[in-house]
């Protein structure tokens, strides 16, 4: 709950009267009253009924109220109460000479320990139209709250992080010549601005005067009055109130300025964060779309603002005399903006003229239908171009969270294994972007940016990205080697499953010997002359198994024997048969495979 510290203060500034110079006003003021009419037409006139006002502020008393001189501006002020409102209405405390009327009130919220200034102002135009404005500024006194230490720790952490960021940027700029120097300089300036802003906030909250310190003298003056009927004491209290009020307004204006600056800093940081998200191709579509459509958007905005401002001015000029929504150019622009987002200020039919309806039609066609659809077409076209370009150069793609975890894991892994950093790898890829095809181990070893000790380290780097990205990053030869290794592992698993033995080295040796025997047989078969099969010696293979190789293993003896196929064999065939009478090959197979 909030409570008013003091009664509301009502004050006004007035303009000096002057005789009107128009012929109608002079003729009307010169006419005598007719006693035959009823009051007030039959009342005698002591001064002119129609009067004009100058631009100079009035300093003479008004209904017994003397103005308070506040920084050269005379203000007629009084504290509001129920017993004076009827008198104000009866004697026209606010009349045609009033230039500006304001009501101020100080509110305090004990739960939040905050002080609020309520400021309502009404400016009177020469035509009698009111232009109200409303201001509500709240100042939280953090020094006496529980959140003060949390706020202080947060500010200190922000300053330290900003300083570390500046030091890191300076180190990067000094040691390396990266492509994004402008971005790094911008980040360094942004961190410096944020550090300075938080330091000023700390000074204002911890060492400068707070709103509570400025309010206490007003309370002492108001509650220390001894005679409320004394005009001098009332005048002194009002002057003290205005002094404190002006100080509070300046203090709150500084707070509003500080909030505005912090809003801009956070907005710039948010935009910079969007640019940082462009490291991922899918999330970076937003920033890439803005950059792609920026040129067309700028040219579109030139034409759009011209049409928008012209239509707002046309509505103000044509309908401002009869409609509050178009009374000024500011209100006409505000109304036009509300119509831009679909909030049309339609009223009853009898309250709108044909000119206003025609203006609505023109605005709807040029702004709501034509301009907005052109703007959407520009955005959609840029988005489709960016999406097509991203799809064309993306070879492989992982989820955003997977990429984040890969970056974190890679940073630790590269340092532990002594591999080049991501910045050095980026430099190499940027320098070799004209080269077609995937990167090879030899290319990485020869690079002047990476500085590998040997090929094993380069192969380890490729293996790291191979496990994350996939085979698309490999060269054709490395594709073939990878396929060969995959087939070999599959063959080894098949041999283990078939023979039930886990000694891969022994299986390799046995399989090699079997393959050698098979190749020998094929070679001898191809060496025989092409003749009738009845004139050949057909090879006969026998298999003998013995346990001569020791316990736990068997000896597979493959014997190639020849026998005559016909009685009338030629001498050459008999000679070849004698030479190949017996060829034996032995293969040792573990016992568990049998």
N, C-alpha and C positions, 0 to 999 in steps of 0.2 A: 504494500500500500504506500502511496505517495501522499505527502502533506504539504500544504502551502506554507512557506516560511513567513511571508508577509502578505498583506492584502494586495489584490491586483491594483496595478497602477495604470490609470487612463490618462493619456496626454495627447495633445494635438499641436500642430503648427498652423498658423493662420497667415493669410495674405492681406495686404493693405487694399482697402476699397478705392475705387476710382470711378468717376462718372463715365457712363457709356457714351461713345461718340456716334452711334448709329442714329439715323433719323427716326426710326420707329421707337427706340427707347426714349429719345428726347420728347417726342410727341406724346408718348404714353405717360411719362412722368409729369408733363405739364398739365394734364387734364385734372379738373377739379372733381372732388367726390360729389356724388348725387345723394342728397339726404332722403330721397324717395326709396332708395334700395335698402335692402336689409344688410346687416353687418356681415362681412367687414367692408362692404363696398361703400357704405355711408360714413366710415370712420375718417376723421381728419388725418392729414398726412404731415408728419414732422420731417421726413426725409424722402428721398426717392425710393420708389418700390423696386424698380429695375436698376441694378448697379453691376458694375464690372469689377474685376480685381487685377492687380498688378502681379508681377513676379517677385516682388520684394516681400519679405516676411514682416508681419506686424509685431510691434513691441508694446503697444498700448494695452491697458487692462481690458479684460473681457469678462463681463458679469461679475466683477469684483475679484477676478483671479489675475494676479500678476505673473508674467512669464518668468520662468527660470532660465537663466542664460547658461546653456550647456555648450561650451566650445564655440561660442559665437552664434548659436542657434536658439532663439527664444521658444520655449515650450510651455504650454499651459497644461498643468498637471494636477491631478488629485487622486487620492486613494478611493477606490470604489467601495461603496456601501449602499445598503438598501434605502437609507434615508435621503440620499442625494440623487437617486436615479429619476424620481418623479420631477424634481426641480430641474434637472437637465432637460427632460422632455418638455416641460412647460415653458422654459425660457430659451429653448433652442440653443443649447450649448454647442451643438454641431450645426452649422449653417452653411450658407453659400460661400463664405470666406475661408472655410476649413480647407487646408491644403493636404494634410495627412493626419490621420488618427491612429493611435497605437495602444495596445493593451499588452502589458508585460506581467509575468508572474514567475516567481521562483518556487520550484518544487523540490522536495528532498525525499528520497527513498531510503529509509534506514536499513532495509534488508540488504540492498545492493551497495549501500554507501555511495550513492550517486546524487549529483545535483543537476537539475534540469531547468533550462530557461525556455519558457514559453513566450513567443513573440509573435503577435498578430498585428499586421499593418494593413491599413486601407488608404489608398491614395485616391483623392477626389479629382476628377477631371473637370475642365471648365464647363462641360455639358452636364455635370452632375453624376456621371457614371463612376462606379467604384471599381478599383483594381486591387483586390485583396491579395495578400501574401501571408504565408504561414511558415514559421521557423520553430523547430523543436530540437534543441541541442542538449545532449546529455553528457555529463562529464563524470566519470567514475573515479573516485578517490581510492587508488589502489594501495596506498601506504598502510591503511588500517584493515585491509581485508586478508583473507587466507590465500587468495590467489596471487598475492604480490610476489611471494618467493618463487612460485612456479613461473610467473611472468618474467622475473629477473633471471632465472636459470635459462629460460627459453631465449631471452635476448642475448645473454652471454654466449650460449651455444651458437646462435646465429652469427655473432661477431667472429667467433673462433673459426667457424666453418667458412665464412667469407674470406678471412685472412689466409686460411689454408688453401682455399681455391685460388686466390690471387698468387700465392707463392708457387703453387703447382703450375699455373699458367705461365708465370715468368720463367720457371725452369724449362718448360716445354719450348717456349719461344727462344730461349737462349741456347738450348742444346740441339734442337732440330729445326728443320725448315719444312714444315708440313704444308700441305695444300690449303688447309683451313685456317690460315693465320688470322683472317678477318673475324671469323667466328670465335676464335680464342681471345682476340682483343676485345670483342664485344662482351664475352663472358666475364673477362677480367674487369671491365668497366661496370658491368651490372653488379658484380660482387662488391666492388668498391662503393657504388651508390647505396647498396643495401647495408653495408657496414656503417657508412656515415649516417644513414637514416636511423638505424637502430641506436647508434650512439647518441644522436640528438634526442630520441625518445627517452633514453635512459636519463639524460640530463634534465629534461623537462619534468619527468616524474619524480626524480630523486632530489634534485637541488633547486629547481625553479619554484616560484610561488604557485600554489594550486588554487582552484576555484574556491575551496573552503577558506583559504587565507584571505581571499579578496572579499568574501561575503561577511566575515565576522565583524568588520567595522560598521557595516550597514545595520546589522542586528543591534550592536551597541548603541548606535545613534537612534534607531527607531524605538527600541524599548527603554531608552534612557531619557525620553522626553518627560518634562515635568509639568508642562502646561500645553494641552492640545488646542486650547483656544487662542494661543499666542500665534500670530501670523509669522513672527520671526522664527519660532521653533519649527513651525510647519514648513516654512520656506527652507530652513536649514536641513530638515530631514529630506525634503524633496531633492535638494541639490546634492546631498550625500548619496541619495538613491541613484540619481542619474550618473554621478561619478562612478559608483560601483557598477552600475548597469553597463556603462561604456567599457569599463575594464573587463567585465565578464564577457561582453560581446566580442572584444578583441581577443580574449583568451579562448573563447569558443571558436572564433574564426580561425585562430591558429590551430586548434584541434581539427577543425574541418579541413584546413589545408594539409595538415599532417595525414589525415585519413585519405584525402585525395591523392597525395603523393604515394602513400602505401598502396592504394588501389592501382595506380599506374604501374608501380614496380611489380606487383603481383600479376597484373595483366601482361606485362612484357615478359615476365618469367614464364607465364603460362604459354605464351606464343613461342618462346624459345624452347620450351619443353615439347611442343608440337613438332618443332623442327628436329629435335633430338629423336623423336619417334620415327623419323624417316630412315633410321638405320635399318629398320625392318621394312621390306618392300610392301607388304600388305597394309601395315599401319601407316606407312608414309604416303599412302595414296591421298590422304587429306591434304597435307602440305604440298605435295606434287600437283594436285588439282588446282590449288590456289595459285601456285606459280605459273602453271600452264594457262590459266584463264585470266591472269593479272592484267595483261595488256588489253584484252577485250573488255574487261571489267572497267578499267580506267576510262576507256573511250565511251563506254556505255554510261558511266556516271556523269560525264560531262553533259551529255544530252539529257539524261534523266533529271539532274538537278536543275537544269534550265527550265524544263517543262514543269517540274514540281513546284519550284519557287514562283514561276509565272502564274500558275493556276492558283496557288495560295494567295498571291498578291491580288489577283483578279477577284477572288472571293472576298477578300478584305475590302477592296474598293467598291464592289457592287453590293455586298450584303452586310458590311461592317456597321452601318448606321442602325440596322434593325435587329441584328443577331449578335449575341454575346460571344458566340463561337468564332466569329470573324471580326470582332471589334478592333483588334490590333493584328499586326503582322505576326507577332509571336503566337497569339491564340489561333490565327488562321493556319500557321505552320503546324501547330500542335493538333488541330482538328484534321488537317490533311494527313498527318502521320497516322492518326488513329484510323482514318479511312483506308490507309495503305494496308493495314493489318486486318481490315474487315469490319471495323467498328464505325459504321455509318450513323451519323447523328440525325436520324430521321425523326421528325415530329408529326403532329397531326396534319392532315392535308390542308386544313384551313389556315394553318400557321405558316405554311411554306408557299412562296410565290412561284410563278412560272420561271422567273430568272434563276432562282435557287435550284429548281428541279433540272433546268437545262445545264447548269454548272455541274450538278451531280453526274449527269450523263456524259459530259465531256471528260470529267475527271475519271470516271469509271473506265471509259474506253482507252484513254491515253496512258493512264497510270496502272489501273488494276488489271486490265486485260493485256494491253500491248507491252508495257515496260516490264512488268513482272514476268511475263512469259518469255520475253527476250532474255532476261537475266537468267531464268532457269535453263533456257536453251544453251546459253554460254557455259553454265556450270556442268550441265549434262554432257555437252560435247567435250569439254576438257577432261571430265572424269572418264569418258569412254576412251579417249586418246591415251590417257595415263594408264588405264587398266590394260589396254592393248599392248602398250610399250612394256609394262611390267611383266605381262605374260610372255612376251617375246624373249626377254633376256633372263628370266628366271629358269635356271636349269633344274634345280631341285628346291624344295621348300619344306620347312618344318614349322611347327606351331611357335607362337611367340614365346610362351613359357619355356619351351624346349630350347630355344635360342638363348634365352636369358640364363638358364642353367648351364648351357654349354659355355657361354662366355665366362661365367664364374668358375666352372671347373677347369676350363682351358687356362685361365690366368694362373691358377695354382699349379697345374700340371706342367706348363711351360717353364715356370721357374724351378720346379723340382727336377725336371729332366734336362735343364740347360738348353731349351729350344728357343728360337727367336720369338720376340713378342709379336702381338697382333699388329702393332704399328709398323714394325719392320716388314712383316708379311704384306701389309697393305701397300707399303712403298714399292715392294717388288712387283706386286700385281698391277699397280698403277704404271710403273715403268715398262712392263711387258704386256700391256693391254692390247697392243697392236699384233701380238703373236696369236695365231690361231691354234686351236687344240688345247688339250689339257696339259697341266704342268707335270713335268717328269722329275724323277729324282736327280738326274744329271743337271737339269735346269736349275733346281733349287740349290744344288751344291755350288754351281758356278756363279750364283747371284752375289753381287757385292753388298747387298742389303742384309742378307740372312746370315752369312758367315757360319756355315755348318762345319763341324769338325770332320765328319766323314759321311758316307752315304747312308750308314745305318741311322744316323740322326734325322736325315732328310726322309728316309723311308718311315721312320717312327712318326714324323709329323704328318705325312700322307696317311698313315694308318689311323692316326687320331681322327682326322677329318673323314676318312673312309668309313669309320664306324658310325659317324654322326650323319653324314650327308648321303653316302651311298657310292655306288660304283661309277656314277656319272662324272666324277672328278678325275678318273683314271685315264691314262693314255691307252692307245690301242694295244701296244705291246704288254702293258701292265694288265689290261683286261684279259689278254690271253694267258699270262702267267697266273693270274688269279683264278681263272677258269681251270687251268691245269692243276693248281693246288687244291681247288675244291673237288675236282674229280678224283684226285689221289686220296684225299681224306675220305671220300665216299667209298672208294675201293677198299681202303684199309678197314673201314667199319664193316663192309660186307664180308671181308675175309675173317675178321674176328667173330662176326655172328655165325658164319658158316662152319668154321673149324673149332670154335669155342676156345680159342687160345688168345691170350693178350700180348704175346711177345711179337711186336710189329717187326722188329729187326730180323728175327728168324723167319717170319713169314715172307719178308722181302727177299731174303736169300733163297728160300725154297722156290718162290715164284719166279725168280730170275733164272734159276737153273732149269725149271720146267720150260720156260719160254725159250731158252737156248737150245734145248732138245727139239722143240717144235720147229724152230727156225732151221736147224740142221736137217731135219727131215724134209722140209719144204725145199731146201736148196738141193738136196740130192735127187729128189723127185724131178725137179726142173732140169737137172743135168742129164737124165736118161734120154736116149734118142727116141724120137717119135716113130714107133713101129707097132706091130701087132702085140697085144698084151700077152699072147701065148708064147712069145719069144723072150719075154722078160723074166727077171727074177723079182717077184713081188715081195717087198719087205714085210717082215713079220715082227711085231713088237710084243714082247712079253714083259710082264711085271713080276719082279720077285721082291719079297719083303723079308728082311732079316733084322736082327737086333744086334748087329755087330758094332753099332756106334756107341754103345754104352747104355747104361740104365736111363730110363725116362725118355728114350727116343727110338725111332724106327729108321731103318735105312731102306729107302725106296730105290730099287735097282731096275732101271729101264734097259732092256737088252734088245738090240736090233739084230735080228737074224734074217738070213736069206735062205730061200729054198728054191730048187729048180721048179719052174712052172711047166716045162716040157722036156722030153728026152732029147730032142734034136736042138739043143742050144748051141749057139755059135761059140767059137773059141773066145771071142771078145767078151761075150756075156759070162762065160765060165771064168775068165780071168777076173772080171769085175766082181763076180760073186765070191771068188776066193779072197779078193782084197777086202771085201766087206763082209767076210764070213761072220764076224761077231764084233759088234760095237756096243759096249755097255756104258751106261751113264748112271751115276749114283746121286740120289738126292736125300738128304737127311730131313725127316719130318718129325716134329715133336710128337710125343705119344698122345698128348691130349687132343691132337687134330685128327686122329684116326678113329 
